[in-house]
């Protein structure tokens, strides 16, 4: 029965179709348990290799037949609790497999290898992850916890320095793709902040992390960090990583668009971490271990493809502002400042604060662009292509306050494209190897009907410089 459901899911190409199949079986308790044990990465079995389990060495005549439900209730808790480990665990798995019929045997293998695809070997994906499962089975798989940072205000930063007068921790704010790295004896799993498992970046890149648990005496742990690319600009690297994760481009398209093979792109990907906590604490969504103790553990994780974020002890708001100015000029996005003794919590605590500059400039509208084809805004304003009066800086401003504003701008498309002046808020200036400039996180604030001339690059750079001292 469960095997047939998994075969049907494997054969269905669309996400909507897979969702419909899940809904058909939403009252099947055995199916729900299969989904829970397979997709819940906070549950681990401690079994790395399912080959050569010694099934042929077990006398099948001495093994009583069982249902899949009985095996899940009897075997899996002993593996999760580590009551059975090593040879005893492998022996118990072999006996369980022998006790099952052919189809249920394959389903048990799916659970143990943490993959819902049947009949096609390990490492394949059938496109059913915990986000889709939770959409049908509300709350079945624990949601992914995430600790963020509060937006900047002078009052918040002054309060943080007053609370910790000796120092606060300053770190360069990475601008890659956030991912949790979950490391157990079973392997390394990357997950987005929304709980999507990243399967298109091979685990072998992070083999050393698994080694720490297998042989280094570490307990299973979780890293907070971001995926970045070596030798590729920030904006382009984010686009490449997102396309790899989504699997939306063919190998030929990578060469055509980026001048690199897909393999080259993956080889350049690395992970930069800024926090480390035990899998147990991660499951509880809380760690009482002070940040300065957690960050000490990051020193042990360094390898070619996993590095630590750049940190600095800061003793005043003025010192933080000065370092912010330096990192922005180096092309970074900004800083995060933190309490040295902060706990890990599943929210944005007031002891972690983003420090980014913010300034506004006036640019000339070039073209009002529709949203992504097939998306919510495909027939209305998705962004406005803007440029400086000198033509050296160009960006696509988005972030409209409401759908009504999008529609109004779309109705005025031809009028705006005659050179209307648009106020754009940004966090910085970026440039590429061709010498052209753009704005970091450009947000459209609206039309400047009181102005008829856009800013030039010199004026834009002056606005950025002035924002450092506000």
C-alpha positions in Angstrom: 0.0 0.0 0.0 2.7 2.6 1.1 5.0 1.4 -1.7 2.2 2.0 -4.3 1.7 5.6 -2.9 5.4 6.3 -3.2 5.5 4.9 -6.8 2.6 7.2 -7.7 4.4 10.2 -6.2 7.5 9.3 -8.1 5.7 9.1 -11.3 3.8 12.5 -10.9 5.9 15.3 -12.4 4.0 18.4 -11.0 4.0 19.7 -7.5 0.2 20.2 -7.6 -0.2 16.6 -8.7 2.0 15.4 -5.8 -0.1 17.5 -3.4 -3.3 16.0 -4.7 -1.8 12.5 -4.1 -0.8 13.4 -0.5 -4.4 14.7 0.1 -5.9 11.4 -1.0 -4.0 9.7 1.8 -4.1 12.3 4.5 -6.0 9.9 6.9 -3.5 7.1 6.4 -1.6 7.0 9.8 1.1 4.5 8.5 1.8 6.8 5.6 2.1 9.8 7.9 4.6 7.9 10.0 6.7 7.1 6.9 6.7 10.8 6.0 7.6 11.8 9.5 10.5 9.4 9.9 11.9 10.0 6.4 11.7 13.8 6.3 12.3 14.9 9.9 16.1 15.5 9.9 16.0 16.1 13.6 15.5 12.3 14.0 18.6 10.3 13.2 19.1 6.6 13.1 22.9 6.4 13.3 23.2 4.1 10.3 25.5 5.2 7.5 25.7 2.2 5.2 22.7 0.0 4.3 24.7 -2.3 2.0 25.8 -5.7 3.3 23.6 -5.8 6.3 24.0 -9.6 6.5 20.4 -10.5 5.7 21.6 -13.8 4.1 23.3 -14.8 7.4 20.0 -14.6 9.3 17.9 -17.7 9.5 14.6 -16.4 8.0 12.7 -19.4 9.5 13.3 -17.9 12.9 12.0 -14.5 12.1 8.4 -13.8 12.6 6.6 -11.8 9.8 5.7 -8.2 10.7 3.9 -5.3 9.2 5.6 -2.1 8.3 3.7 -0.3 11.1 5.0 -2.9 13.7 8.6 -2.5 12.4 8.4 1.3 12.6 7.1 1.1 16.2 9.6 -1.5 17.3 12.8 -0.9 15.4 13.1 2.8 14.7 12.9 4.0 18.4 15.8 1.7 19.3 17.9 3.3 16.6 16.9 6.8 17.4 17.6 6.4 21.1 20.9 4.6 20.2 19.8 1.6 22.3 21.0 -0.3 19.2 24.2 0.9 17.6 26.9 -0.6 15.4 26.7 -4.3 14.7 23.6 -4.7 16.8 21.8 -2.0 14.9 22.7 -3.6 11.6 21.6 -7.0 12.8 18.2 -5.6 14.0 17.7 -3.9 10.6 18.5 -7.1 8.8 16.0 -9.0 10.9 13.4 -6.3 10.3 13.9 -6.4 6.5 13.5 -10.2 6.5 10.3 -9.9 8.4 8.7 -7.7 5.8 7.2 -8.3 2.4 9.0 -7.1 -0.7 7.2 -3.8 -1.0 7.4 -2.9 2.7 11.0 -3.9 2.7 11.7 -1.2 0.1 9.7 1.4 2.1 11.8 0.7 5.2 15.0 1.2 3.1 13.5 4.5 2.0 13.0 5.6 5.6 16.5 4.6 6.6 18.2 6.3 3.7 15.9 9.4 4.2 14.6 9.4 0.7 11.0 8.8 -0.5 11.9 7.5 -4.0 11.4 3.7 -4.5 13.1 1.5 -7.0 15.7 3.9 -8.3 18.5 3.7 -5.8 19.8 6.1 -3.2 20.3 9.8 -3.6 17.4 10.4 -6.0 14.7 12.9 -5.2 11.0 12.5 -5.9 10.2 16.2 -5.2 8.3 15.7 -2.0 9.9 17.6 0.9 8.7 18.7 4.3 7.3 22.0 3.0 4.9 20.2 0.7 4.1 17.6 3.3 3.3 20.2 6.0 1.0 21.9 3.5 -1.2 18.8 3.6 -0.4 17.3 7.0 -0.3 20.4 9.1 2.7 20.5 11.5 3.7 16.9 10.8 7.4 17.8 10.2 8.9 20.3 12.7 9.3 23.7 11.1 12.8 25.0 10.5 13.9 27.4 13.3 15.8 30.5 12.4 17.5 33.2 14.5 17.7 36.6 12.7 18.6 40.1 13.6 16.7 43.3 14.4 16.8 46.2 11.9 19.1 49.1 12.8 18.2 52.0 14.9 20.6 54.3 16.8 18.7 53.6 20.0 19.0 49.8 19.7 22.7 50.0 19.0 23.4 52.4 21.8 21.5 50.2 24.2 23.5 47.1 23.1 26.8 48.9 23.8 25.5 50.2 27.1 24.5 46.7 28.2 27.9 45.2 27.2 30.4 48.0 27.8 33.5 45.8 27.5 32.7 44.8 23.9 30.1 43.5 21.5 30.7 41.1 18.6 30.8 42.6 15.2 30.6 40.4 12.1 30.6 41.1 8.3 27.0 40.6 7.1 27.2 37.9 4.4 24.9 38.4 1.4 24.7 34.9 0.0 22.0 32.3 0.3 21.2 31.4 3.9 21.3 27.7 4.8 21.4 25.5 7.9 24.0 22.8 7.7 22.7 19.8 9.7 25.6 17.4 10.4 25.0 13.9 11.8 26.7 10.5 11.5 24.3 9.8 8.6 25.7 12.7 6.6 25.4 16.5 5.9 22.1 18.1 4.9 21.6 21.7 3.7 18.3 23.3 4.3 17.0 26.8 3.5 15.4 28.9 6.2 12.0 27.8 5.0 12.9 24.1 5.4 13.5 23.2 1.7 16.3 20.5 1.5 19.1 21.5 -0.9 19.9 18.4 -2.9 21.8 19.7 -5.9 25.0 20.6 -4.0 26.8 17.3 -3.2 27.4 16.3 0.4 31.0 15.3 -0.6 32.0 19.1 -0.5 31.5 19.0 3.3 32.9 15.6 4.1 35.0 16.9 6.9 31.9 18.1 8.8 30.6 14.5 8.8 34.0 13.3 9.9 33.8 15.4 13.1 30.7 13.4 14.2 31.9 10.0 12.9 35.4 10.0 14.3 36.0 13.4 16.0 33.8 12.7 19.0 31.3 15.5 18.2 27.6 15.2 18.8 25.4 15.9 15.8 25.3 19.7 15.3 23.9 22.5 13.1 25.6 25.4 11.6 24.1 28.8 10.7 25.6 30.3 7.6 25.4 31.2 3.9 26.3 29.7 0.6 28.7 31.8 -1.4 30.9 31.5 -4.5 34.6 32.1 -4.9 35.6 34.5 -7.6 32.1 35.5 -8.6 30.4 38.9 -7.8 27.8 38.8 -5.1 24.7 39.6 -7.3 25.7 37.0 -9.9 26.7 34.3 -7.4 23.3 34.6 -5.7 21.6 34.0 -9.0 23.8 31.0 -9.8 23.3 29.4 -6.4 19.5 29.9 -6.5 19.4 28.3 -10.0 21.5 25.3 -8.9 19.3 24.8 -5.8 16.1 25.1 -7.9 17.5 23.0 -10.7 16.0 25.4 -13.3 18.8 25.5 -15.8 20.4 23.0 -18.1 24.2 22.5 -18.1 24.3 24.2 -21.5 22.5 27.3 -20.1 25.2 27.7 -17.4 27.9 27.9 -20.0 25.9 30.2 -22.2 24.9 32.7 -19.4 27.8 32.5 -17.0 30.7 31.2 -19.1 31.1 28.3 -16.7 30.0 24.7 -16.6 27.6 23.5 -14.0 30.4 21.5 -12.4 32.6 24.6 -12.3 29.8 26.6 -10.6 29.3 23.9 -8.0 33.0 23.6 -7.3 33.2 27.4 -6.5 30.4 27.1 -3.9 31.5 27.3 -0.3 29.8 27.8 3.1 30.5 30.6 5.6 29.3 30.0 9.1 28.6 32.3 12.1 26.9 30.0 14.6 27.0 26.4 15.8 24.7 24.6 18.1 23.9 21.0 19.0 21.2 19.2 17.0 19.4 18.6 20.3 19.3 22.4 21.0 18.3 23.1 17.4 15.3 20.6 17.8 14.3 22.5 21.0 14.7 25.8 19.1 16.8 27.2 22.0 20.4 27.1 23.3 21.4 28.5 26.6 25.1 28.3 25.7 26.4 31.9 25.4 27.4 33.0 21.9 31.1 33.4 22.7 31.1 29.7 23.7 29.2 28.7 20.5 31.4 30.7 18.2 34.5 29.1 19.8 33.3 25.8 18.2 33.5 27.3 14.8 37.3 27.2 15.0 37.1 23.4 14.7 35.0 23.3 11.6 37.3 25.1 9.1 38.1 23.3 5.9 38.4 24.4 2.2 34.6 24.6 1.7 33.5 25.7 5.2 34.9 28.9 6.7 34.1 31.2 9.6 32.7 34.7 9.2 35.0 37.6 9.8 34.5 38.9 13.4 35.8 41.8 15.4 35.4 43.1 19.0 33.8 46.5 19.0 33.7 48.9 22.0 31.5 51.8 20.8 28.9 52.8 18.3 31.4 55.1 16.7 33.9 52.3 16.1 31.1 50.2 14.6 30.2 53.0 12.2 33.8 53.3 11.1 34.1 49.6 10.4 30.8 49.6 8.6 32.2 52.3 6.3 35.2 50.2 5.6 33.4 47.0 4.8 30.9 48.8 2.6 33.7 50.3 0.6 35.0 46.8 0.2 31.7 45.8 -1.4 30.2 44.0 1.6 26.5 44.4 2.5 27.0 45.6 6.1 27.6 44.3 9.7 25.7 42.3 12.3 26.5 43.3 15.9 25.7 40.8 18.7 25.8 40.3 22.4 28.9 38.2 23.3 26.7 36.1 25.6 23.4 35.9 23.7 21.4 32.7 23.7 20.2 31.0 20.5 16.5 31.6 20.0 14.0 31.1 17.2 13.3 34.8 16.6 15.1 38.1 16.0 16.3 39.0 19.5 17.2 42.6 20.4 20.8 41.6 21.0 21.5 40.9 17.3 21.2 44.0 15.1 21.9 44.6 11.4 24.0 47.6 10.6 23.6 48.8 7.0 23.8 52.3 5.7 20.6 53.6 4.1 20.3 56.6 1.7 18.0 57.9 -1.0 18.8 59.0 -4.5 16.8 60.4 -7.4 17.1 58.4 -10.7 15.5 58.6 -14.1 12.9 56.0 -15.1 13.9 54.2 -18.3 11.3 51.4 -18.4 8.5 50.1 -16.3 8.9 46.3 -16.3 6.2 43.6 -15.7 6.7 41.0 -13.0 7.9 37.4 -13.6 6.0 35.5 -16.3 3.5 33.2 -14.6 3.9 35.1 -11.3 1.4 37.2 -9.3 2.6 40.5 -10.9 3.1 39.3 -14.6 0.4 41.8 -15.8 1.5 44.8 -13.6 4.6 46.5 -12.4 7.4 44.2 -11.2 10.2 46.7 -11.2 11.3 50.0 -12.7 14.6 50.2 -14.6 16.2 53.4 -13.6 19.5 55.2 -14.4 21.6 58.1 -13.2 21.7 61.3 -15.4 25.2 60.4 -16.5 24.2 56.8 -17.4 27.0 55.3 -15.3 24.6 53.7 -12.8 21.6 51.6 -13.5 19.3 49.5 -11.3 15.9 47.8 -11.2 13.9 49.3 -8.3 11.2 47.2 -6.7 9.7 46.9 -3.2 6.4 48.8 -3.8 4.3 49.5 -0.7 1.1 48.0 -2.1 -0.5 46.3 -5.1 -2.5 49.5 -5.7 0.8 51.4 -6.2 2.0 48.7 -8.7 -1.2 49.0 -10.7 -1.1 52.8 -10.7 2.5 52.8 -12.0 1.6 50.3 -14.7 -1.3 52.5 -15.9 1.1 55.4 -16.1 3.8 53.3 -17.8 4.2 55.4 -21.0 4.2 58.6 -19.0 6.8 57.5 -16.6 9.1 56.2 -19.3 9.4 59.7 -20.7 12.0 60.4 -18.0 10.1 60.7 -14.7 12.3 61.0 -11.6 12.0 58.2 -9.1 13.2 58.3 -5.5 15.1 55.1 -4.8 16.3 53.9 -1.3 19.4 51.8 -1.1 22.0 50.2 1.2 25.0 50.8 -1.0 26.7 51.0 -4.4 27.9 47.9 -6.3 30.1 47.7 -9.5 31.2 45.0 -11.9 34.3 44.2 -13.9 32.9 46.2 -16.8 33.0 49.4 -14.7 29.2 49.9 -14.5 27.5 50.6 -11.2 24.3 49.7 -9.6 22.5 50.1 -6.2 22.3 47.5 -3.5 18.7 46.5 -2.6 17.1 49.3 -4.5 13.6 50.1 -3.2 11.2 52.4 -5.1 9.9 55.1 -2.8 7.8 56.8 -5.5 7.9 59.6 -8.1 9.6 62.9 -7.3 7.2 65.3 -9.0 9.2 68.3 -7.6 12.3 67.3 -9.6 13.1 67.1 -13.3 16.7 66.0 -13.1 18.2 62.8 -11.8 21.4 62.5 -9.7 24.7 61.8 -11.3 27.2 59.2 -10.0 29.2 61.7 -8.1 26.1 63.0 -6.2 25.0 59.4 -5.5 28.4 58.5 -4.0 28.2 61.7 -1.9 24.8 60.7 -0.6 26.3 57.3 0.4 29.3 58.9 2.1 27.0 61.3 4.1 24.9 58.4 5.3 27.9 57.0 7.2 27.8 59.9 9.6 24.0 60.2 10.2 
